[in-house]
Amino acid sequence: MKALVTGGAGFIGSHLVDHLVESGFEVVVVDNLSMGAISNIKYWEQVTIYVADVCDDQFMQQLLADERPDYIYFLAAIASVADSIERPAETHAVNHTAVFNLLEHIRQIRLPIKQFLFTSSAAVYGNLPELPKREDSRVAPVSPYAIDKYATERFVLAYGELYDLPTVCVRFFNVYGPRQNPSSPYSGVLSILTDCLKNQRPFTLFGDGTQTRDFVYVSDVIKALWLITEHRVQHQVINIANGLETSLNGIIQMYQEIAGQQLEIKQAEQRGGEVDHSVASIGKLARLNYKSEWPLRRGLTKYWEGE
Ligand code: UD1
């Protein structure tokens, strides 16, 4: 079995690649290394790695024809709400157009895939009051990032139904863990917090810290993705989360306790396009026999101690 992982040198992608190799898959990675690194891939010698951009349509078309993967995991993305507000055209090209083009090539060459998995985001739910977010909750995407993710989900599912392709979408909540790159101001908050604590740098808190998120450790995410593959789930959207709501203040407090250090915190205004409260219902995932192995304190401790 051959799997193509776009964004496979990135944070979540590289953990998925490790798992696929360990499960006996032949793995092909496409990554432009904008946030990822080949050193993230544990078994890099066993993996075919293309340093290329998913927006290079001709390249992607040729890749499909040459490699003919059985499974496609689309994880390449510019994964930041704030970045999408700064650079909506660039993020749209990656987060929407690249996925659409790949689907279209699959349809045209009638590639007999076993699963096409698109990674969407909790951001699609936006700021509507109902919590926890179920997959059938109303959506209200408010940032270019969230709009792209939602529109792409619709295409992925419609292509699945219309052209009989086994497609599935997952909505990641706030994933954290080793290999999340802290280098950009748009990086995930836990990678930035870790960097600030390790290097005694001040942390900028956007807003008053009462905003909430559902933080999920990357190993749990890989387990969930694998269950979705094993159960051959198709034509559905599935939340991937821990199912627990934690405020930013709460997680900062817990992380300081684990690290045994105090952070210097600078207050700044809330960022535009932000969601105030986010927590998932993970009932659908639970029906696939998913159980979290990494409650927040355990996951944060492991993250702090290193891989
Ligand atoms: C995150 C993910 C996004 C995912 C979404 C799903 C990242 C970079 N973004 O977006 O891909 O689809 O969850 O829920 O992983 N914050 C600070 N200081 C900082 C950085 C962030 O206060 O230096 C705050 C933010 O303003 C926000 C919270 O921390 O309120 C979380 O921010 P962030 O990690 O960027 O994640 P989301 O915007 O929730």
Residues whose N, C-alpha, C, O or C-beta is under 5 A from the ligand:
A	BS01	UD1	A79 S80 V81 S121 A122 A123 F172 F173 N174 P185 Y186 S187 G188 V189 I192 T204 L205 F206 Q211 R271
